[in-house]
Amino acid sequence: MICAACSSLMFSSWTLSGGVRYDHRWLVSDIRYRGDTASVRQEKIFTGISGSVGAAITASPDLTIQANVGTAW
């Protein structure tokens, strides 16, 4: 399951943007070792929140400068 939201604001030649994302993943596996009849069940849950923020400025009709910073897992 992934939930995400993003938004951007524009001011004359500037554009500011940002976003946030929530991830929820799970892994279920049954492991059976060679020669063994029993299996071992493993369940793992991974969750995380990541975000980003960025800016762009249109210096001229032919030039746009952009920067972005974000986190992820």
Secondary structure, DSSP 8 states (H G I E B T S, - for coil): -EEEEEEEEEETTEEEEEEEEEEEEEEEEEEE-TT-S-EEEEEEEEEEEEEEEEEEEEEETTEEEEEEEE---
